[in-house]
Amino acid sequence: MAFTQADLDAINNAIATGAKKVRFQTHEVEYPSVNEMLKVRQLIKDELEGTGEPDGAMFAEYRGGY
């Protein structure tokens, strides 16, 4: 699932108000703790900023020389 800015806004609002249910695009999630919500928020932020883990394999090519 690709996250959007709206998803980040939704989890930020939930954390700020103490709610544990968050609606993302087409589904609703209830988190067991605020700590779990903070982890998901960081995951969303990383994806939006492009700093998360790469989605697939990375290949390097070496052509010799200096």
C-alpha positions in Angstrom: 0.0 0.0 0.0 1.4 3.4 -1.0 0.8 5.9 1.8 -0.3 9.5 1.2 0.0 12.7 3.0 -3.6 12.2 4.1 -2.6 9.0 5.8 0.1 10.8 7.7 -2.3 13.6 8.7 -4.8 11.0 9.9 -2.4 9.2 12.2 -1.0 12.5 13.5 -4.6 13.6 14.3 -5.3 10.3 16.1 -2.1 10.5 18.1 -2.8 14.2 19.1 -6.4 13.4 20.3 -5.6 10.0 21.9 -7.7 8.0 19.5 -6.5 4.5 18.7 -8.6 4.0 15.5 -7.3 5.5 12.3 -9.0 5.4 8.9 -6.5 5.0 6.0 -7.9 5.4 2.5 -10.2 2.3 2.3 -9.8 0.7 5.7 -9.8 1.4 9.4 -7.1 0.2 11.8 -7.2 0.1 15.6 -3.8 0.1 17.3 -3.1 -1.5 20.6 -0.9 1.3 21.9 0.4 4.8 21.1 3.9 3.3 20.8 2.6 1.2 17.9 1.1 4.2 16.3 4.4 6.1 16.5 6.1 3.3 14.7 3.6 3.3 11.9 3.8 7.1 11.7 7.5 6.9 11.2 7.0 4.2 8.5 4.6 6.5 6.7 7.0 9.5 7.0 9.9 7.5 5.7 7.9 6.3 2.7 6.7 9.8 1.9 10.2 11.2 2.2 11.7 8.4 0.2 14.0 7.3 3.1 12.5 3.9 3.7 13.9 0.6 2.6 14.2 0.0 -1.1 11.3 -1.9 -2.6 13.3 -4.3 -4.7 16.7 -5.6 -5.5 19.5 -3.2 -6.4 22.2 -4.2 -8.9 25.6 -2.6 -9.4 27.6 -2.8 -12.6 31.4 -2.6 -12.7 33.1 -1.8 -16.0 36.7 -1.7 -14.9 39.2 1.1 -15.4 39.8 4.0 -13.0 
